């Protein structure tokens, strides 16, 4: 380690202990507020997302001639927006807001994370008058979001978007924009080509002392009179600040104790300028909506709604072994995926995205992620079974890519007949499963008994004499363990029976699938399990996996029974294939308590699902102690014997009352009941005390008074799929910034600690194996182990260094997992860090539009004749000699057709020629022009009816036009009288 790096790490590690105190959160509170009336980053972000999403849906509905009956205001919920945006949704249809709520949550968790990883960075909060640097963070981040969307990597886009929203929102809390009387957002913060005006100079006094605790009039009158912009200084180590400058204020801001004392923060109602808190929060909502609108215009409405996570359906995600013996499996994967695509294309059940990761040995990938079903079809159709080298394959490497690429809570299917060559990645995969809450299902063919020769084109021998491909039960156990951790299934079948097992894929591809009950018994024993069936459940299915000797009996709430030997009965149709028995419950199953009695001494699992709007999502959060306690997303396992906090969000019904949230041991009788606290909008903060060691899942119970078939509330139960495993190891990271540049190297300090009863054990000693993996296979270095020695306070420090290749494109997401395992290999914990590659933006100018020629014919004055004539608008679109080039041209408004061609100008610049034609019944057009880094321009044409049929000669001239954001430009162009063109710059 270089001396400079050592100094940086020392500072970071010293600050880490201080950062655990939430008094350092000098911004709008991230997630919750203690006074119950202040507005948090979570609320600001959620309001902006819901309102902008509703606006986009409204505009789409208008363009399609559909009604959109929803009042767009701050009372919107994810459920009301989802239903209003559903083009086919009736009041009684099954709509799921799980994906939408999850996406919003990831954005506000990423937002809140800024207060942890960048708490001392002035530019991330617009502290210390760092307006230019703060604006650079926002604009480069916006460019990165647009690049992620272009790659159809919406997961990375959301994480980056949440982060830049934090900085943008803090501007209104930390600056004097509100005190200057401004009632609209400062648009220049998202426009890199616009100067920031009226910034107070370094020597300009901005504040005077507060009067006691009263800071209402502490801004210098001259500052307000001149309209100068300032922000408060903040420092937890030193009281130093430039003479006469405002401070942020608050307990931990040492600068606020030096003249001029006090602060100007509007973070909450109790802040120095808390009397303006709500005004600042309102402007922060408006500014976030303005930023979202900029992204919307650049990426288009459909991609914008995908970025927001507005989807009824899950992704279709396959990870497929392509070695020589897998031809039958690949054929079945093609068949089932093509069937799903063809049946659901164009409906709201169509998969929201398609993900494909092939693997073999020695390679894996490349990753395909697309929203275009035909591209997915072509790629999977091109898979061939060949090669492979030795028998084990790189299945977990392929799964790692899928887990980081797929949206949270996705269903992933892995097809293989081989053991994992990269079994060392098991703990990494488990960490990613727990972090993403995705469900992984393994389709395992010919376990143990496959002696069929495999073709291997890599070996110089007859393909019929190649060694047989074998996977023993012990090899398959790794897949069973990962399936169990995720709430998925490991289905073992012969290749000839695989088509019977893939019905599971079709089941999970439906929308609004919920888990009612799930249990694993390992070792197996005879047991009875009960689960409730409520009014909202439709298309119920149960899955029982186990060996061939397993039997069961299903009993309904009315006392009717059916045994596993009856393939068709009064309760369900049962299909058996391999180790799976699938029960499709009959329609109109009675509500109430059902029972399934399983008789087996071997390991088995039971899972009950259905379709319902009522569901929930959960996220582990951890408390920060201090004067203003708040929470942050916890990346890693909760500590054994300590307290655990979970943020639960209930979806699908405004009439749901949550009565119980419990941690249930998946393999035993242990249960830990949680203490519920409502934090509004269907969200509950649940606290569990003294959580013992074990593997748990979250189970939620409640009552739904919205049932139409019952006079009394209907009881319901939902269960999360992902296991929560406790650990006695603590792994924390001190990442300085989650935004990284191509060609750069980032160092991430981390701390490993031994714990006892949920707290760091100061006397604990031990050696821990360290593993650091990233999903991009970027070069990294890390210690092989760290040791907590005597006198270390039970802690050991290390650093992971990650090198970002020069050719990494902006918008690329990188997921880094740091794991620590004890010497006995019986306990492991981890931290997951999400980084975003963000290139510096050098092209800050927007595309230029120059009209080439007018309409080829004139539009008649009478509207009754408009259908018999058309008009044409042609424009040259350029991005300048030094620009990145035109990336896309789309019709924002207009009902005509658009064609584009490219040519080269006299100065060597690339020119995109846009030709738009429309009937005279549609007499205006707005073209959106986006360059390769996401700068947006707009070209507007307007056809006007002539009072005479004789065209007038053209005239060249210069027209000054003013956009909706008040920017005036001058453009030379030729113009017919029948066409008026204005340039709107966004």
Rosetta blueprint (number, residue, H / E / L):
1 X L
2 X L
3 X H
4 X H
5 X H
6 X H
7 X H
8 X H
9 X H
10 X H
11 X H
12 X H
13 X H
14 X H
15 X H
16 X H
17 X H
18 X H
19 X H
20 X L
21 X E
22 X H
23 X H
24 X H
25 X L
26 X L
27 X L
28 X L
29 X L
30 X L
31 X L
32 X L
33 X L
34 X L
35 X L
36 X L
37 X L
38 X L
39 X L
40 X L
41 X H
42 X H
43 X H
44 X H
45 X H
46 X H
47 X H
48 X H
49 X H
50 X H
51 X H
52 X H
53 X H
54 X H
55 X H
56 X H
57 X H
58 X H
59 X H
60 X H
61 X H
62 X H
63 X H
64 X L
65 X L
66 X L
67 X L
68 X L
69 X L
70 X L
71 X L
72 X L
73 X L
74 X L
75 X L
76 X L
77 X L
78 X H
79 X H
80 X H
81 X H
82 X H
83 X H
84 X H
85 X H
86 X L
87 X L
88 X L
89 X L
90 X L
91 X L
92 X L
93 X L
94 X L
95 X L
96 X L
97 X L
98 X H
99 X H
100 X H
101 X H
102 X H
103 X H
104 X H
105 X H
106 X H
107 X H
108 X H
109 X H
110 X H
111 X H
112 X H
113 X H
114 X H
115 X H
116 X H
117 X H
118 X L
119 X L
120 X L
121 X L
122 X H
123 X H
124 X H
125 X L
126 X L
127 X H
128 X H
129 X H
130 X L
131 X H
132 X H
133 X H
134 X H
135 X H
136 X H
137 X H
138 X H
139 X H
140 X H
141 X H
142 X H
143 X H
144 X H
145 X H
146 X H
147 X H
148 X H
149 X H
150 X H
151 X L
152 X L
153 X L
154 X H
155 X H
156 X H
157 X H
158 X H
159 X H
160 X H
161 X H
162 X H
163 X H
164 X H
165 X H
166 X H
167 X H
168 X H
169 X H
170 X H
171 X H
172 X H
173 X H
174 X H
175 X E
176 X L
177 X L
178 X L
179 X L
180 X L
181 X L
182 X L
183 X L
184 X L
185 X L
186 X L
187 X H
188 X H
189 X H
190 X H
191 X L
192 X L
193 X L
194 X L
195 X L
196 X L
197 X L
198 X L
199 X E
200 X L
201 X L
202 X L
203 X L
204 X L
205 X L
206 X L
207 X E
208 X L
209 X L
210 X L
211 X E
212 X L
213 X L
214 X E
215 X L
216 X L
217 X L
218 X L
219 X E
220 X L
221 X H
222 X H
223 X H
224 X H
225 X H
226 X H
227 X L
228 X L
229 X E
230 X L
231 X E
232 X L
233 X E
234 X L
235 X L
236 X L
237 X L
238 X L
239 X L
240 X L
241 X L
242 X L
243 X L
244 X L
245 X L
246 X L
247 X E
248 X L
249 X L
250 X L
251 X L
252 X L
253 X L
254 X H
255 X H
256 X H
257 X H
258 X L
259 X L
260 X L
261 X L
262 X L
263 X L
264 X L
265 X L
266 X L
267 X L
268 X L
269 X L
270 X L
271 X L
272 X L
273 X L
274 X H
275 X H
276 X H
277 X H
278 X H
279 X H
280 X H
281 X H
282 X H
283 X H
284 X H
285 X H
286 X H
287 X H
288 X H
289 X H
290 X H
291 X H
292 X H
293 X H
294 X H
295 X H
296 X H
297 X H
298 X H
299 X H
300 X L
301 X H
302 X H
303 X H
304 X H
305 X H
306 X H
307 X H
308 X H
309 X L
310 X L
311 X L
312 X L
313 X L
314 X L
315 X L
316 X E
317 X E
318 X E
319 X E
320 X E
321 X E
322 X L
323 X L
324 X H
325 X H
326 X H
327 X H
328 X H
329 X H
330 X H
331 X H
332 X H
333 X H
334 X H
335 X H
336 X H
337 X H
338 X H
339 X H
340 X H
341 X H
342 X H
343 X H
344 X H
345 X L
346 X L
347 X L
348 X L
349 X L
350 X L
351 X L
352 X L
353 X L
354 X E
355 X E
356 X E
357 X E
358 X E
359 X E
360 X L
361 X L
362 X L
363 X L
364 X E
365 X E
366 X E
367 X E
368 X E
369 X E
370 X E
371 X L
372 X L
373 X H
374 X H
375 X H
376 X H
377 X H
378 X H
379 X H
380 X H
381 X H
382 X L
383 X L
384 X L
385 X L
386 X L
387 X L
388 X L
389 X L
390 X L
391 X L
392 X L
393 X E
394 X L
395 X H
396 X H
397 X H
398 X H
399 X H
400 X H
401 X H
402 X H
403 X H
404 X H
405 X H
406 X L
407 X L
408 X L
409 X L
410 X L
411 X E
412 X E
413 X E
414 X E
415 X E
416 X E
417 X L
418 X L
419 X L
420 X E
421 X L
422 X L
423 X H
424 X H
425 X H
426 X H
427 X H
428 X H
429 X H
430 X H
431 X H
432 X H
433 X H
434 X H
435 X H
436 X H
437 X L
438 X L
439 X E
440 X E
441 X E
442 X E
443 X E
444 X E
445 X E
446 X L
447 X L
448 X L
449 X L
450 X L
451 X L
452 X L
453 X E
454 X L
455 X L
456 X L
457 X L
458 X L
459 X L
460 X L
461 X L
462 X L
463 X H
464 X H
465 X H
466 X L
467 X L
468 X E
469 X L
470 X L
471 X L
472 X L
473 X H
474 X H
475 X H
476 X H
477 X H
478 X H
479 X H
480 X H
481 X H
482 X H
483 X H
484 X H
485 X H
486 X H
487 X L
488 X L
489 X L
490 X E
491 X E
492 X E
493 X E
494 X L
495 X H
496 X H
497 X H
498 X H
499 X H
500 X H
501 X H
502 X L
503 X H
504 X H
505 X H
506 X H
507 X H
508 X H
509 X L
510 X L
511 X L
512 X L
513 X E
514 X E
515 X E
516 X E
517 X E
518 X E
519 X E
520 X E
521 X E
522 X L
523 X L
524 X L
525 X L
526 X L
527 X E
528 X E
529 X E
530 X E
531 X E
532 X E
533 X E
534 X L
535 X L
536 X L
537 X L
538 X E
539 X E
540 X E
541 X E
542 X E
543 X E
544 X E
545 X E
546 X L
547 X L
548 X L
549 X L
550 X L
551 X E
552 X E
553 X E
554 X E
555 X E
556 X L
557 X L
558 X L
559 X L
560 X L
561 X E
562 X E
563 X E
564 X L
565 X L
566 X L
567 X L
568 X E
569 X L
570 X L
571 X L
572 X E
573 X E
574 X E
575 X E
576 X E
577 X E
578 X L
579 X L
580 X E
581 X E
582 X E
583 X E
584 X E
585 X E
586 X L
587 X L
588 X L
589 X L
590 X L
591 X L
592 X E
593 X E
594 X E
595 X E
596 X E
597 X E
598 X E
599 X E
600 X L
601 X L
602 X L
603 X L
604 X E
605 X E
606 X E
607 X E
608 X E
609 X E
610 X E
611 X E
612 X L
613 X L
614 X L
615 X E
616 X E
617 X E
618 X E
619 X E
620 X E
621 X E
622 X E
623 X E
624 X E
625 X E
626 X L
627 X L
628 X L
629 X L
630 X E
631 X E
632 X E
633 X E
634 X L
635 X L
636 X L
637 X L
638 X L
639 X E
640 X L
641 X L
642 X L
643 X L
644 X E
645 X E
646 X E
647 X E
648 X E
649 X E
650 X E
651 X E
652 X L
653 X L
654 X L
655 X L
656 X E
657 X E
658 X E
659 X E
660 X E
661 X E
662 X E
663 X E
664 X E
665 X E
666 X L
667 X L
668 X L
669 X L
670 X L
671 X E
672 X E
673 X E
674 X L
675 X E
676 X E
677 X E
678 X E
679 X E
680 X E
681 X L
682 X L
683 X E
684 X E
685 X E
686 X E
687 X E
688 X E
689 X L
690 X L
691 X L
692 X L
693 X L
694 X L
695 X E
696 X E
697 X E
698 X E
699 X E
700 X E
701 X E
702 X E
703 X E
704 X E
705 X L
706 X L
707 X L
708 X L
709 X L
710 X L
711 X L
712 X L
713 X L
714 X E
715 X E
716 X E
717 X E
718 X E
719 X E
720 X L
721 X L
722 X L
723 X L
724 X E
725 X E
726 X L
727 X E
728 X L
729 X E
730 X E
731 X E
732 X E
733 X E
734 X L
735 X L
736 X L
737 X L
738 X L
739 X E
740 X E
741 X L
742 X L
743 X L
744 X L
745 X E
746 X E
747 X E
748 X E
749 X E
750 X E
751 X E
752 X E
753 X E
754 X E
755 X E
756 X E
757 X L
758 X L
759 X E
760 X E
761 X L
762 X L
763 X L
764 X L
765 X L
766 X E
767 X E
768 X E
769 X E
770 X E
771 X E
772 X E
773 X E
774 X E
775 X L
776 X L
777 X L
778 X L
779 X L
780 X E
781 X E
782 X L
783 X L
784 X L
785 X E
786 X E
787 X E
788 X E
789 X L
790 X L
791 X L
792 X L
793 X L
794 X L
795 X E
796 X E
797 X E
798 X E
799 X E
800 X E
801 X E
802 X E
803 X E
804 X L
805 X L
806 X L
807 X L
808 X L
809 X L
810 X L
811 X L
812 X L
813 X E
814 X E
815 X E
816 X E
817 X E
818 X E
819 X E
820 X E
821 X E
822 X L
823 X L
824 X L
825 X L
826 X L
827 X L
828 X E
829 X E
830 X E
831 X E
832 X E
833 X E
834 X E
835 X E
836 X E
837 X E
838 X L
839 X L
840 X L
841 X L
842 X L
843 X L
844 X L
845 X L
846 X L
847 X L
848 X E
849 X E
850 X E
851 X E
852 X E
853 X E
854 X L
855 X L
856 X L
857 X L
858 X L
859 X L
860 X L
861 X L
862 X L
863 X H
864 X H
865 X H
866 X H
867 X H
868 X H
869 X L
870 X E
871 X E
872 X E
873 X E
874 X E
875 X E
876 X E
877 X E
878 X E
879 X L
880 X L
881 X L
882 X L
883 X L
884 X L
885 X L
886 X E
887 X E
888 X E
889 X E
890 X E
891 X E
892 X E
893 X E
894 X L
895 X L
896 X L
897 X E
898 X E
899 X E
900 X E
901 X E
902 X E
903 X E
904 X E
905 X L
906 X L
907 X L
908 X L
909 X L
910 X E
911 X E
912 X E
913 X E
914 X E
915 X E
916 X E
917 X E
918 X E
919 X E
920 X L
921 X L
922 X L
923 X L
924 X E
925 X E
926 X E
927 X E
928 X E
929 X E
930 X E
931 X E
932 X L
933 X L
934 X L
935 X L
936 X E
937 X E
938 X E
939 X E
940 X E
941 X E
942 X E
943 X E
944 X L
945 X L
946 X L
947 X L
948 X L
949 X L
950 X L
951 X L
952 X L
953 X L
954 X L
955 X E
956 X E
957 X E
958 X E
959 X E
960 X E
961 X E
962 X E
963 X L
964 X L
965 X L
966 X L
967 X L
968 X E
969 X E
970 X E
971 X E
972 X E
973 X E
974 X E
975 X E
976 X L
977 X L
978 X L
979 X E
980 X E
981 X E
982 X E
983 X E
984 X E
985 X E
986 X L
